[in-house]
Amino acid sequence: MRENEISREIVDAAYKIHTGLGAGLLESAYEAVMAYELQKRGLRFERQKPIPIVYEGIHLGEGFRADLIVENLVIIELKSVEHIAPVHKKQLLTYLRLTNKRLGLLINFNTDLIKNGITRIANNL
């Protein structure tokens, strides 16, 4: 499975979750339900994976935790906020660069329509 196929499954799962639960829950609740949906779909993922910072060839410890990394290819950053800020997109792009991954999905569940809450971020390696 490549990034685009995986992202289609993730978007479909987000739609199902948003339809079933609606907006207004904490990010941690959406993360738990997303993990359940990914597992049902047979996708491998890691949850809250620590990612080290490597600067000038030196590992400086944990830099951030990825909400979900699916099939070791796609990073999912989950939000439940009033508005996605430009910093959220920059944050995910930085995560992609630090992990040498090409695709990330920023999903904000606090929207009336989930299609308005999904942003695809690509890292042009």
Accessible surface in RSA format (square Angstrom, percent):
REM  Atomic radii and reference values for relative SASA: ProtOr
REM  Chains: A
REM  Algorithm: Lee & Richards
REM  Probe-radius: 1.40
REM  Slices: 20
REM RES _ NUM      All-atoms   Total-Side   Main-Chain    Non-polar    All polar
REM                ABS   REL    ABS   REL    ABS   REL    ABS   REL    ABS   REL
RES MET A   1   119.88  62.1  61.90  41.0  57.98 138.1  64.57  54.9  55.31  73.3
RES ARG A   2   140.95  59.2 140.95  71.8   0.00   0.0  70.72  96.7  70.23  42.6
RES GLU A   3    14.34   8.2  14.16  10.7   0.18   0.4   7.71  14.9   6.63   5.4
RES ASN A   4    77.41  53.4  76.42  73.9   0.99   2.4  15.31  36.8  62.10  60.0
RES GLU A   5    74.90  43.0  72.86  55.1   2.04   4.9  20.88  40.4  54.02  44.1
RES ILE A   6     0.00   0.0   0.00   0.0   0.00   0.0   0.00   0.0   0.00   0.0
RES SER A   7     6.29   5.3   6.16   8.2   0.12   0.3   1.43   3.1   4.85   6.8
RES ARG A   8   151.43  63.6 144.16  73.5   7.27  17.3  74.29 101.5  77.14  46.7
RES GLU A   9    54.79  31.5  53.87  40.8   0.92   2.2   5.96  11.5  48.83  39.9
RES ILE A  10     0.00   0.0   0.00   0.0   0.00   0.0   0.00   0.0   0.00   0.0
RES VAL A  11    55.55  36.6  55.55  50.3   0.00   0.0  55.55  48.3   0.00   0.0
RES ASP A  12    73.04  51.2  69.62  69.3   3.42   8.1  19.37  45.6  53.67  53.5
RES ALA A  13     0.00   0.0   0.00   0.0   0.00   0.0   0.00   0.0   0.00   0.0
RES ALA A  14     0.00   0.0   0.00   0.0   0.00   0.0   0.00   0.0   0.00   0.0
RES TYR A  15   128.53  60.0 128.53  73.1   0.00   0.0  85.54  64.3  42.99  53.0
RES LYS A  16    98.26  47.9  92.14  56.5   6.12  14.6  69.51  62.6  28.75  30.6
RES ILE A  17     5.77   3.3   1.26   0.9   4.51  10.9   5.77   4.2   0.00   0.0
RES HIS A  18    19.53  10.7  17.05  11.9   2.48   6.3   7.51   7.7  12.02  14.0
RES THR A  19    96.53  68.7  65.60  66.5  30.92  73.7  67.50  90.7  29.02  43.9
RES GLY A  20    63.45  78.2   0.00   N/A  63.45  78.2  32.83  90.1  30.62  68.6
RES LEU A  21    84.49  47.1  57.71  41.3  26.79  67.3  62.04  43.6  22.45  60.4
RES GLY A  22    24.33  30.0   0.00   N/A  24.33  30.0  23.59  64.7   0.74   1.7
RES ALA A  23    51.34  47.2  21.82  33.7  29.51  67.1  22.01  31.0  29.33  77.7
RES GLY A  24    60.81  75.0   0.00   N/A  60.81  75.0  28.56  78.4  32.25  72.2
RES LEU A  25    71.72  39.9  67.04  48.0   4.68  11.8  69.17  48.6   2.55   6.9
RES LEU A  26   139.72  77.8 135.64  97.0   4.09  10.3 137.16  96.3   2.56   6.9
RES GLU A  27    64.93  37.3  61.73  46.7   3.20   7.6  21.72  42.0  43.21  35.3
RES SER A  28    70.63  59.7  63.15  84.3   7.47  17.2  49.10 104.5  21.53  30.2
RES ALA A  29    35.20  32.4  26.41  40.7   8.80  20.0  35.08  49.4   0.12   0.3
RES TYR A  30     0.21   0.1   0.21   0.1   0.00   0.0   0.21   0.2   0.00   0.0
RES GLU A  31    12.37   7.1  12.37   9.4   0.00   0.0   1.30   2.5  11.07   9.0
RES ALA A  32    43.65  40.1  37.12  57.3   6.53  14.8  37.46  52.8   6.18  16.4
RES VAL A  33    48.17  31.7  46.42  42.0   1.75   4.2  48.17  41.9   0.00   0.0
RES MET A  34     0.00   0.0   0.00   0.0   0.00   0.0   0.00   0.0   0.00   0.0
RES ALA A  35     8.44   7.8   8.05  12.4   0.39   0.9   8.35  11.8   0.08   0.2
RES TYR A  36   126.64  59.1 123.19  70.1   3.44   9.0  89.59  67.3  37.05  45.7
RES GLU A  37     8.46   4.9   8.46   6.4   0.00   0.0   0.08   0.2   8.37   6.8
RES LEU A  38     0.00   0.0   0.00   0.0   0.00   0.0   0.00   0.0   0.00   0.0
RES GLN A  39   125.55  70.2 113.47  82.9  12.08  28.8  30.61  65.2  94.94  72.0
RES LYS A  40   106.03  51.7  66.66  40.9  39.37  93.7  56.00  50.4  50.03  53.3
RES ARG A  41    67.14  28.2  34.50  17.6  32.64  77.7  27.37  37.4  39.77  24.1
RES GLY A  42    62.40  76.9   0.00   N/A  62.40  76.9  35.91  98.6  26.48  59.3
RES LEU A  43    10.51   5.9   3.93   2.8   6.58  16.5   4.36   3.1   6.15  16.6
RES ARG A  44   162.22  68.1 156.11  79.6   6.11  14.5  79.95 109.3  82.28  49.9
RES PHE A  45    59.00  29.5  31.58  19.6  27.42  71.3  34.39  20.8  24.61  70.4
RES GLU A  46    75.84  43.5  71.34  54.0   4.49  10.7  37.04  71.6  38.80  31.7
RES ARG A  47   111.03  46.6  87.51  44.6  23.52  56.0  26.00  35.5  85.03  51.5
RES GLN A  48    65.81  36.8  62.38  45.6   3.43   8.2  37.82  80.5  27.98  21.2
RES LYS A  49    67.58  33.0  64.75  39.7   2.83   6.7  27.78  25.0  39.80  42.4
RES PRO A  50    65.48  47.7  57.28  52.2   8.21  29.8  57.28  47.3   8.21  51.0
RES ILE A  51    10.46   6.0  10.46   7.8   0.00   0.0  10.46   7.5   0.00   0.0
RES PRO A  52    58.60  42.7  54.79  49.9   3.81  13.9  54.79  45.2   3.81  23.7
RES ILE A  53    53.42  30.4  53.42  39.8   0.00   0.0  53.42  38.5   0.00   0.0
RES VAL A  54    72.33  47.6  52.46  47.5  19.86  47.9  52.46  45.6  19.86  53.9
RES TYR A  55   134.71  62.9 132.64  75.5   2.06   5.4  95.05  71.4  39.65  48.9
RES GLU A  56   145.20  83.4 101.99  77.2  43.21 102.9  48.79  94.4  96.41  78.7
RES GLY A  57    67.48  83.2   0.00   N/A  67.48  83.2  33.21  91.1  34.27  76.8
RES ILE A  58   102.80  58.5  99.82  74.4   2.99   7.2 102.80  74.0   0.00   0.0
RES HIS A  59   128.96  70.5 106.42  74.0  22.54  57.7  74.42  76.7  54.54  63.5
RES LEU A  60   107.31  59.8  74.07  53.0  33.24  83.6  81.34  57.1  25.97  69.9
RES GLY A  61    39.45  48.7   0.00   N/A  39.45  48.7  36.20  99.3   3.25   7.3
RES GLU A  62    96.61  55.5  59.16  44.8  37.45  89.2  26.86  52.0  69.75  56.9
RES GLY A  63    37.60  46.4   0.00   N/A  37.60  46.4   6.42  17.6  31.18  69.8
RES PHE A  64    22.44  11.2  12.98   8.0   9.46  24.6  22.44  13.6   0.00   0.0
RES ARG A  65   113.22  47.5  99.76  50.9  13.45  32.0  29.98  41.0  83.24  50.4
RES ALA A  66     0.00   0.0   0.00   0.0   0.00   0.0   0.00   0.0   0.00   0.0
RES ASP A  67    17.87  12.5  17.87  17.8   0.00   0.0   0.73   1.7  17.15  17.1
RES LEU A  68     0.00   0.0   0.00   0.0   0.00   0.0   0.00   0.0   0.00   0.0
RES ILE A  69     2.68   1.5   1.86   1.4   0.83   2.0   1.86   1.3   0.83   2.3
RES VAL A  70     0.00   0.0   0.00   0.0   0.00   0.0   0.00   0.0   0.00   0.0
RES GLU A  71    28.01  16.1  21.81  16.5   6.20  14.8   3.87   7.5  24.13  19.7
RES ASN A  72    91.53  63.1  82.42  79.7   9.10  21.9  21.18  51.0  70.35  68.0
RES LEU A  73    38.60  21.5  37.66  26.9   0.94   2.4  38.12  26.8   0.48   1.3
RES VAL A  74     0.00   0.0   0.00   0.0   0.00   0.0   0.00   0.0   0.00   0.0
RES ILE A  75     0.00   0.0   0.00   0.0   0.00   0.0   0.00   0.0   0.00   0.0
RES ILE A  76     0.00   0.0   0.00   0.0   0.00   0.0   0.00   0.0   0.00   0.0
RES GLU A  77    10.46   6.0  10.46   7.9   0.00   0.0   0.00   0.0  10.46   8.5
RES LEU A  78     1.47   0.8   1.47   1.1   0.00   0.0   1.47   1.0   0.00   0.0
RES LYS A  79    21.74  10.6  21.49  13.2   0.25   0.6   1.03   0.9  20.71  22.1
RES SER A  80    26.37  22.3   5.72   7.6  20.66  47.6   2.69   5.7  23.68  33.2
RES VAL A  81    41.56  27.3  37.12  33.6   4.44  10.7  41.56  36.1   0.00   0.0
RES GLU A  82   134.43  77.2 116.31  88.0  18.12  43.2  40.96  79.2  93.47  76.3
RES HIS A  83   139.16  76.1 126.03  87.6  13.13  33.6  89.10  91.8  50.06  58.3
RES ILE A  84    44.38  25.3  19.37  14.4  25.02  60.3  19.37  13.9  25.02  67.9
RES ALA A  85    35.57  32.7  32.03  49.4   3.54   8.1  35.57  50.1   0.00   0.0
RES PRO A  86    96.77  70.5  93.05  84.8   3.72  13.5  95.68  79.0   1.10   6.8
RES VAL A  87    95.64  62.9  93.12  84.3   2.53   6.1  93.70  81.4   1.94   5.3
RES HIS A  88    30.83  16.9  30.68  21.3   0.15   0.4  13.21  13.6  17.62  20.5
RES LYS A  89    89.40  43.6  88.16  54.1   1.24   2.9  33.21  29.9  56.19  59.9
RES LYS A  90   137.08  66.9 134.71  82.7   2.37   5.6  84.34  75.9  52.74  56.2
RES GLN A  91    57.20  32.0  49.15  35.9   8.05  19.2  20.84  44.4  36.37  27.6
RES LEU A  92     0.00   0.0   0.00   0.0   0.00   0.0   0.00   0.0   0.00   0.0
RES LEU A  93    42.97  23.9  42.97  30.7   0.00   0.0  42.97  30.2   0.00   0.0
RES THR A  94    63.60  45.2  63.46  64.3   0.14   0.3  40.52  54.4  23.07  34.9
RES TYR A  95    23.14  10.8  23.14  13.2   0.00   0.0  10.16   7.6  12.98  16.0
RES LEU A  96     0.00   0.0   0.00   0.0   0.00   0.0   0.00   0.0   0.00   0.0
RES ARG A  97   143.46  60.2 129.59  66.1  13.86  33.0  45.90  62.7  97.55  59.1
RES LEU A  98    67.07  37.4  40.84  29.2  26.24  66.0  43.84  30.8  23.23  62.5
RES THR A  99    24.02  17.1   6.29   6.4  17.74  42.3  13.36  17.9  10.67  16.1
RES ASN A 100   115.39  79.6  98.11  94.8  17.28  41.6  22.39  53.9  93.00  89.9
RES LYS A 101    28.37  13.8  23.80  14.6   4.57  10.9   7.90   7.1  20.47  21.8
RES ARG A 102   119.54  50.2 116.75  59.5   2.79   6.6  34.52  47.2  85.02  51.5
RES LEU A 103     3.96   2.2   3.96   2.8   0.00   0.0   3.96   2.8   0.00   0.0
RES GLY A 104     0.00   0.0   0.00   N/A   0.00   0.0   0.00   0.0   0.00   0.0
RES LEU A 105     2.35   1.3   2.35   1.7   0.00   0.0   2.35   1.7   0.00   0.0
RES LEU A 106     0.14   0.1   0.10   0.1   0.03   0.1   0.10   0.1   0.03   0.1
RES ILE A 107     0.00   0.0   0.00   0.0   0.00   0.0   0.00   0.0   0.00   0.0
RES ASN A 108     2.95   2.0   2.95   2.8   0.00   0.0   0.00   0.0   2.95   2.8
RES PHE A 109     0.06   0.0   0.06   0.0   0.00   0.0   0.06   0.0   0.00   0.0
RES ASN A 110    47.82  33.0  38.16  36.9   9.65  23.2   0.32   0.8  47.50  45.9
RES THR A 111    26.75  19.0  18.15  18.4   8.60  20.5  26.26  35.3   0.49   0.7
RES ASP A 112   142.29  99.7 114.78 114.2  27.50  65.0  35.39  83.3 106.90 106.6
RES LEU A 113   100.38  55.9  98.67  70.6   1.70   4.3 100.11  70.3   0.27   0.7
RES ILE A 114    10.25   5.8   7.94   5.9   2.31   5.6   7.94   5.7   2.31   6.3
RES LYS A 115   154.10  75.2 134.16  82.3  19.93  47.5  80.80  72.7  73.29  78.1
RES ASN A 116   105.23  72.6  70.82  68.4  34.41  82.8  26.35  63.4  78.88  76.2
RES GLY A 117     2.68   3.3   0.00   N/A   2.68   3.3   2.21   6.1   0.48   1.1
RES ILE A 118    36.24  20.6  15.67  11.7  20.57  49.6  15.67  11.3  20.57  55.8
RES THR A 119    37.02  26.3  33.42  33.9   3.61   8.6  21.62  29.0  15.41  23.3
RES ARG A 120   127.80  53.7 103.41  52.7  24.40  58.1  49.96  68.3  77.85  47.2
RES ILE A 121    21.58  12.3  19.75  14.7   1.83   4.4  21.58  15.5   0.00   0.0
RES ALA A 122    60.65  55.8  42.66  65.8  17.99  40.9  42.66  60.1  17.99  47.7
RES ASN A 123    11.11   7.7   7.17   6.9   3.94   9.5   0.22   0.5  10.89  10.5
RES ASN A 124   143.46  98.9 109.96 106.3  33.50  80.7  39.44  94.9 104.02 100.5
RES LEU A 125   127.72  71.1  60.41  43.2  67.30 169.2  79.55  55.9  48.17 129.6
END  Absolute sums over single chains surface
CHAIN  1 A     7133.8       5727.0       1406.7       3877.8       3256.0
END  Absolute sums over all chains
TOTAL          7133.8       5727.0       1406.7       3877.8       3256.0
